Amino acid sequence: MRCGRALAYVPELADLVSLDRAEGDLWTSPRAGKRLRLCGNYVGHDVCNVAVAEGDPNALCRACRLTRTIPNLSRPENQRLWYDLEVAKRRLVYTLDELGLPLRNRAEDPQHGLAFEFLEGATTGHKDGVITMNLAEADPAERVRRRQQLGEPYRTLLGHFRHEIGHYYWDELIRGGSRLEPFRALFGDERADYDAALHRHYQGAPAGWQDGYVSAYATMHPWEDWAETWAHYLHMTDTLETAAACGISLTPVRADEPTLESVPDPTKRAVSFERMLESWGAITYVLNNLNRGLGNDDAYPLSLSPPSIAKLRFVHETVAGRQSSTVDAGRNRPETVDGERS
């Protein structure tokens, strides 16, 4: 904020560093120990903040290479919306990398690699490794309007990314593997008709859905239950990692309030699900009270039921196992589009 230096995130360091101009389009940093180049989307559009090694043959950083369709930039407002989409996507990629999950783009794996398309008027959804994001979801006013219209307690741009990537990882980690039958035992049979489930969902969520699901949308179909639970697990992981990096501990005055000696970082070492859950309860308790002190709504307006906790544990164990998909055939399941987000 004061020194006027350029800044860039260096993935190899997992850190944001200050830069010194070297020559031409090259930069140096005391932290990096090598010359760096800025991502093409940093230089050309200012929608990225990543630096890559001088010898990297790619003009774009790894995160930007995942985007294969960008918004129409002849409309000035789309530049800001694209910026916000890329910010959310980079945070998603960071968490996936920290968790050690496989992440390949379409150039690396043309058949099953991941790609993002940011489009106006599109329906947000996932199909065969391609995640489409409706540009309107990057508009805060529009997002709030849709959240109120749909009666959702929580709706964020990053949440959309985490939900849709959940569909991608269902294909990668669950489909056809040893976790498929345990998945069905917890979430239900994914072979149920998706279109019929979508139609039923818009007749209204079943009463008492909070007793078994993390959201009303999760009740629609086992695929959506998985994607919503997966997104929730990433919410937990990212927040706990941040709290751990800040060195947060809790020693309240009142005996009936949660205490916390330290927050475990679930991305850096093996952390039990029980410890994650205990820390999550304490952190969200504080988050909500701090938000109320600022006059804001609760940061975490949700409550986890025992069935939801069991599903989150399943996701935790799946991520910890870092399984790879063993099935190449039969991947052409129906497109899972989030009709509520169209």
C-alpha positions as CSV (number, residue, x, y, z in Angstrom):
1,M,0.0,0.0,0.0
2,R,3.0,2.4,0.5
3,C,6.1,1.2,-1.3
4,G,4.6,1.3,-4.8
5,R,6.1,-2.0,-5.8
6,A,4.4,-4.5,-8.1
7,L,3.1,-7.6,-6.4
8,A,2.5,-11.1,-7.8
9,Y,1.6,-14.5,-6.4
10,V,4.2,-17.2,-7.0
11,P,2.6,-20.6,-7.0
12,E,5.9,-22.4,-6.2
13,L,6.2,-20.3,-3.0
14,A,2.4,-20.3,-2.3
15,D,2.9,-16.6,-1.4
16,L,2.5,-13.1,-2.6
17,V,5.8,-11.3,-3.2
18,S,7.1,-7.9,-4.2
19,L,8.8,-7.5,-7.6
20,D,11.7,-5.6,-8.9
21,R,11.9,-4.8,-12.7
22,A,14.7,-6.7,-14.4
23,E,14.7,-6.2,-18.1
24,G,12.0,-6.2,-20.7
25,D,9.0,-8.2,-19.4
26,L,11.1,-9.9,-16.7
27,W,11.0,-9.3,-12.9
28,T,13.0,-10.5,-9.9
29,S,12.1,-11.0,-6.3
30,P,14.4,-11.8,-3.3
31,R,11.9,-14.5,-2.3
32,A,11.7,-16.3,-5.7
33,G,15.4,-16.7,-6.4
34,K,14.8,-16.6,-10.1
35,R,13.5,-14.3,-12.8
36,L,9.8,-14.2,-13.3
37,R,7.3,-13.2,-16.0
38,L,3.8,-12.0,-15.3
39,C,0.8,-14.0,-16.5
40,G,-0.5,-12.7,-19.9
41,N,-3.9,-11.9,-18.2
42,Y,-2.0,-9.8,-15.6
43,V,-0.2,-7.8,-18.3
44,G,-3.0,-7.6,-20.9
45,H,-6.2,-7.4,-18.9
46,D,-5.3,-7.0,-15.2
47,V,-7.5,-9.9,-14.2
48,C,-4.7,-12.0,-12.7
49,N,-2.0,-11.5,-10.1
50,V,0.3,-14.6,-10.8
51,A,3.9,-14.7,-11.9
52,V,5.4,-17.7,-13.7
53,A,9.0,-18.8,-14.2
54,E,11.0,-17.0,-17.0
55,G,11.3,-20.3,-18.9
56,D,7.6,-21.3,-18.8
57,P,6.5,-21.7,-22.4
58,N,2.9,-20.7,-21.5
59,A,1.8,-17.1,-21.8
60,L,-0.8,-17.7,-19.2
61,C,-0.5,-19.1,-15.6
62,R,-1.8,-22.5,-14.8
63,A,-5.1,-21.1,-13.3
64,C,-5.8,-18.8,-16.3
65,R,-5.2,-21.7,-18.7
66,L,-8.2,-23.4,-17.2
67,T,-10.4,-20.7,-18.7
68,R,-11.2,-21.4,-22.3
69,T,-14.0,-18.9,-22.9
70,I,-13.9,-15.3,-21.5
71,P,-16.7,-12.7,-21.5
72,N,-17.3,-10.3,-24.3
73,L,-14.9,-7.5,-23.4
74,S,-16.5,-5.0,-25.8
75,R,-18.9,-4.4,-23.0
76,P,-16.9,-2.4,-20.4
77,E,-18.8,-3.8,-17.4
78,N,-17.7,-7.3,-18.3
79,Q,-14.1,-6.6,-17.5
80,R,-14.9,-6.1,-13.8
81,L,-17.1,-9.2,-13.7
82,W,-14.4,-11.3,-15.4
83,Y,-11.9,-10.0,-12.8
84,D,-14.1,-11.3,-10.0
85,L,-14.6,-14.7,-11.6
86,E,-10.9,-15.1,-12.0
87,V,-10.3,-14.1,-8.4
88,A,-12.7,-16.8,-7.2
89,K,-11.3,-19.4,-9.5
90,R,-7.7,-18.8,-8.4
91,R,-8.8,-19.3,-4.8
92,L,-10.5,-22.5,-5.7
93,V,-7.4,-23.7,-7.6
94,Y,-5.2,-22.8,-4.6
95,T,-7.3,-24.9,-2.2
96,L,-7.4,-27.9,-4.7
97,D,-3.7,-27.8,-5.0
98,E,-3.2,-27.6,-1.2
99,L,-5.4,-30.6,-0.8
100,G,-3.4,-32.5,-3.4
101,L,-6.3,-33.2,-5.7
102,P,-5.6,-33.9,-9.4
103,L,-6.2,-30.9,-11.6
104,R,-5.6,-31.1,-15.4
105,N,-6.6,-28.7,-18.1
106,R,-7.9,-29.6,-21.5
107,A,-4.5,-29.3,-23.1
108,E,-3.1,-31.8,-20.7
109,D,-6.1,-34.2,-20.9
110,P,-8.3,-33.3,-23.9
111,Q,-11.0,-35.9,-22.9
112,H,-11.3,-35.5,-19.1
113,G,-9.4,-32.3,-18.3
114,L,-11.1,-29.3,-16.7
115,A,-12.2,-26.2,-18.5
116,F,-14.2,-23.1,-17.5
117,E,-16.4,-21.0,-19.7
118,F,-17.6,-17.6,-18.5
119,L,-20.7,-16.6,-20.5
120,E,-23.5,-14.1,-20.5
121,G,-27.0,-15.5,-20.2
122,A,-25.8,-19.1,-19.7
123,T,-26.9,-21.6,-17.2
124,T,-24.3,-22.4,-14.6
125,G,-23.5,-26.0,-14.6
126,H,-21.0,-28.8,-15.3
127,K,-20.8,-31.3,-18.1
128,D,-17.9,-33.7,-18.9
129,G,-15.3,-31.5,-17.3
130,V,-16.5,-28.2,-18.6
131,I,-17.8,-25.8,-16.0
132,T,-20.0,-23.0,-17.3
133,M,-20.5,-19.9,-15.1
134,N,-23.2,-17.4,-15.8
135,L,-21.5,-14.0,-15.8
136,A,-24.3,-12.5,-13.9
137,E,-23.3,-14.4,-10.8
138,A,-20.2,-12.1,-10.5
139,D,-22.6,-9.1,-10.1
140,P,-23.1,-8.6,-6.4
141,A,-26.5,-7.0,-6.8
142,E,-27.8,-9.7,-9.1
143,R,-26.5,-12.4,-6.8
144,V,-28.3,-10.9,-3.8
145,R,-31.5,-10.6,-5.8
146,R,-31.3,-14.3,-6.7
147,R,-30.4,-15.3,-3.2
148,Q,-33.5,-13.5,-1.9
149,Q,-35.7,-14.8,-4.7
150,L,-34.7,-18.4,-4.0
151,G,-34.7,-18.0,-0.2
152,E,-31.1,-19.0,0.2
153,P,-29.3,-18.2,3.4
154,Y,-25.9,-18.2,1.7
155,R,-24.8,-17.5,-1.9
156,T,-21.3,-16.5,-3.0
157,L,-19.4,-16.5,-6.3
158,L,-16.7,-18.8,-4.7
159,G,-19.5,-21.1,-3.5
160,H,-20.6,-21.6,-7.1
161,F,-17.1,-22.6,-8.2
162,R,-16.8,-25.0,-5.3
163,H,-20.2,-26.5,-6.0
164,E,-19.5,-27.1,-9.7
165,I,-16.0,-28.5,-9.2
166,G,-17.7,-31.0,-6.9
167,H,-19.5,-32.5,-10.0
168,Y,-16.1,-32.7,-11.7
169,Y,-14.6,-34.6,-8.8
170,W,-17.5,-36.9,-8.5
171,D,-16.5,-38.2,-11.9
172,E,-12.8,-38.2,-10.9
173,L,-13.0,-39.7,-7.4
174,I,-16.3,-41.6,-7.1
175,R,-17.6,-42.8,-10.5
176,G,-16.9,-46.5,-11.0
177,G,-14.5,-46.7,-8.0
178,S,-14.5,-48.4,-4.7
179,R,-16.3,-45.4,-3.1
180,L,-19.4,-45.6,-5.3
181,E,-21.4,-48.0,-3.2
182,P,-20.6,-46.2,0.1
183,F,-21.6,-43.0,-1.7
184,R,-25.0,-44.5,-2.6
185,A,-25.5,-45.6,0.9
186,L,-25.1,-42.1,2.2
187,F,-26.3,-39.8,-0.6
188,G,-28.7,-42.0,-2.6
189,D,-28.6,-43.7,-6.0
190,E,-27.3,-41.2,-8.6
191,R,-29.0,-43.2,-11.4
192,A,-32.3,-41.7,-10.4
193,D,-33.8,-39.5,-13.2
194,Y,-32.1,-36.1,-13.0
195,D,-34.7,-34.2,-15.0
196,A,-37.5,-35.6,-12.9
197,A,-35.6,-34.6,-9.8
198,L,-35.1,-31.1,-11.1
199,H,-38.8,-30.7,-11.8
200,R,-39.7,-31.9,-8.3
201,H,-37.2,-29.6,-6.7
202,Y,-39.0,-26.5,-8.2
203,Q,-42.2,-27.6,-6.6
204,G,-40.6,-26.9,-3.3
205,A,-38.0,-28.5,-1.0
206,P,-39.3,-31.2,1.4
207,A,-40.2,-30.1,4.9
208,G,-37.5,-30.7,7.4
209,W,-34.7,-30.8,4.8
210,Q,-32.3,-29.3,7.4
211,D,-32.4,-32.7,9.3
212,G,-30.4,-34.4,6.5
213,Y,-28.9,-32.0,4.1
214,V,-26.5,-29.0,4.1
215,S,-28.9,-27.0,1.9
216,A,-32.4,-27.2,0.3
217,Y,-30.8,-27.6,-3.1
218,A,-29.0,-30.7,-1.9
219,T,-32.3,-32.5,-1.6
220,M,-32.9,-32.4,-5.3
221,H,-30.7,-35.3,-6.4
222,P,-27.7,-37.4,-5.0
223,W,-25.4,-35.5,-7.4
224,E,-26.5,-32.2,-6.1
225,D,-26.3,-33.4,-2.5
226,W,-22.6,-34.4,-3.2
227,A,-21.8,-31.1,-4.9
228,E,-23.3,-29.1,-2.1
229,T,-21.6,-31.2,0.6
230,W,-18.3,-30.9,-1.3
231,A,-18.6,-27.2,-1.5
232,H,-19.3,-27.0,2.2
233,Y,-16.2,-29.1,2.9
234,L,-14.1,-26.6,0.8
235,H,-15.7,-23.7,2.8
236,M,-14.5,-25.4,6.0
237,T,-11.0,-26.3,4.7
238,D,-10.3,-22.8,3.4
239,T,-11.6,-21.0,6.5
240,L,-9.7,-23.3,8.9
241,E,-6.5,-22.9,6.8
242,T,-6.8,-19.1,7.0
243,A,-7.5,-19.2,10.7
244,A,-4.5,-21.4,11.3
245,A,-2.3,-19.1,9.2
246,C,-3.5,-16.2,11.4
247,G,-2.6,-18.1,14.6
248,I,-6.1,-17.9,16.0
249,S,-6.8,-19.4,19.4
250,L,-9.9,-18.9,21.6
251,T,-9.9,-18.4,25.4
252,P,-13.3,-17.0,26.2
253,V,-14.2,-15.6,29.6
254,R,-17.4,-17.5,29.9
255,A,-17.1,-21.2,30.6
256,D,-20.0,-22.2,28.2
257,E,-18.3,-20.7,25.2
258,P,-16.0,-22.8,22.9
259,T,-12.3,-22.8,23.5
260,L,-9.6,-23.5,21.0
261,E,-5.9,-23.9,21.7
262,S,-5.0,-23.7,18.0
263,V,-6.7,-24.2,14.7
264,P,-5.6,-27.2,12.6
265,D,-4.6,-26.5,9.0
266,P,-6.3,-29.4,7.1
267,T,-4.2,-28.8,4.0
268,K,-0.7,-29.1,5.6
269,R,-0.9,-32.3,7.6
270,A,-3.2,-35.2,8.4
271,V,-6.0,-33.7,10.5
272,S,-8.8,-35.9,11.8
273,F,-12.3,-35.0,10.8
274,E,-13.3,-34.8,14.4
275,R,-10.7,-32.1,15.1
276,M,-11.8,-30.2,12.0
277,L,-15.4,-30.3,13.1
278,E,-14.6,-29.2,16.6
279,S,-12.5,-26.3,15.3
280,W,-15.2,-25.4,12.8
281,G,-17.8,-25.0,15.5
282,A,-15.6,-22.7,17.5
283,I,-14.5,-20.6,14.5
284,T,-18.1,-20.1,13.2
285,Y,-19.3,-19.2,16.6
286,V,-16.8,-16.3,16.7
287,L,-17.3,-15.3,13.1
288,N,-21.1,-14.9,13.6
289,N,-20.6,-12.9,16.8
290,L,-18.0,-10.6,15.1
291,N,-20.3,-10.1,12.2
292,R,-23.2,-9.1,14.5
293,G,-20.8,-6.6,16.2
294,L,-20.4,-5.0,12.8
295,G,-24.1,-5.0,12.1
296,N,-23.8,-7.6,9.4
297,D,-25.7,-10.9,8.9
298,D,-24.2,-14.1,10.3
299,A,-21.2,-15.2,8.2
300,Y,-22.3,-18.8,8.7
301,P,-26.1,-18.9,8.9
302,L,-26.2,-22.7,8.8
303,S,-26.4,-25.7,11.2
304,L,-25.1,-29.2,10.5
305,S,-27.2,-32.2,11.3
306,P,-25.8,-35.6,12.0
307,P,-26.5,-36.9,8.5
308,S,-24.8,-33.9,7.0
309,I,-21.8,-34.4,9.2
310,A,-21.6,-38.0,8.0
311,K,-21.6,-36.9,4.4
312,L,-18.9,-34.3,5.2
313,R,-16.8,-37.1,6.8
314,F,-17.2,-39.1,3.6
315,V,-15.9,-36.2,1.5
316,H,-13.0,-35.8,4.0
317,E,-12.1,-39.4,3.7
318,T,-12.4,-39.3,-0.1
319,V,-10.1,-36.3,-0.3
320,A,-7.6,-37.9,2.1
321,G,-7.6,-41.0,0.0
322,R,-6.8,-39.0,-3.2
323,Q,-8.3,-41.7,-5.3
324,S,-8.2,-41.5,-9.1
325,S,-11.1,-42.4,-11.3
326,T,-10.8,-45.9,-12.7
327,V,-13.6,-45.6,-15.2
328,D,-13.2,-44.2,-18.7
329,A,-16.4,-45.7,-20.1
330,G,-19.8,-44.5,-19.1
331,R,-18.8,-41.0,-18.3
332,N,-21.5,-39.4,-20.4
333,R,-24.0,-38.9,-17.6
334,P,-26.7,-36.3,-18.1
335,E,-25.6,-32.7,-17.8
336,T,-26.0,-31.4,-14.2
337,V,-27.0,-27.8,-14.6
338,D,-28.0,-25.7,-11.6
339,G,-31.4,-24.5,-12.9
340,E,-31.7,-22.2,-9.9
341,R,-28.6,-20.4,-11.0
342,S,-29.7,-19.8,-14.7
